[in-house]
Amino acid sequence: MDIRKIYEYALQREYEGKRFFEQNAGRLSHAAAVGAFKGLAAEEQKHIEFIQSQLDALDKGKPSSTAMGVELAKAGFFSQRADAELLDQTVVEAMVPDLPVLRTAYLIERDFAEFYEMAAQKSEGEAHQVLAMLAQWERGHEALFKKIHDKAFEEYAQMPWGG
């Protein structure tokens, strides 16, 4: 397995994800969802920097390293803050128009997690640890957006016909 190709592909996907979250943050109608999308765009930027550091290390002939990732993890995860803010949110009805975007966000994060898990299974050493770390982060984002989507969908499903 060519770890450079994996990191390059991952970098492209993280840029796509960041762009999706930035573009859609302005289109959402619910404050918690907007905040989650803006926060996730910032989180994706951290992933971009982390993956770029892996590529830079390879360029210098050094192995992958989880050091930067460990520091990012110590700084606290966006999804924990967003989840707490979501739990404080009592009005979910406003999120109903956002259901397709929330579903897409969930699917993007699930796809990222699956990619990183697959790549981690095919790698060894520090590269395996780096990819497993990225997978874990993406699983946290996936869980957050599934929770937001499912809450909004539940509200939608209980609305009377005609809204």
LINZIQUI-V495308 format. One record per run of one state. SS is the DSSP state (helix for helix, strand for strand, loop for the rest). FROM is the first residue (numbers start at 1). TO is the last residue. Records with the same first field share a line. If there is no record, write none. Layout:
SS = FROM-TO ; FROM-TO
//
This chain:
loop = 1-2 ; 26-30 ; 60-66 ; 75-77 ; 89-92 ; 122-124 ; 158-163
helix = 3-25 ; 31-59 ; 67-74 ; 78-88 ; 93-121 ; 125-157
//
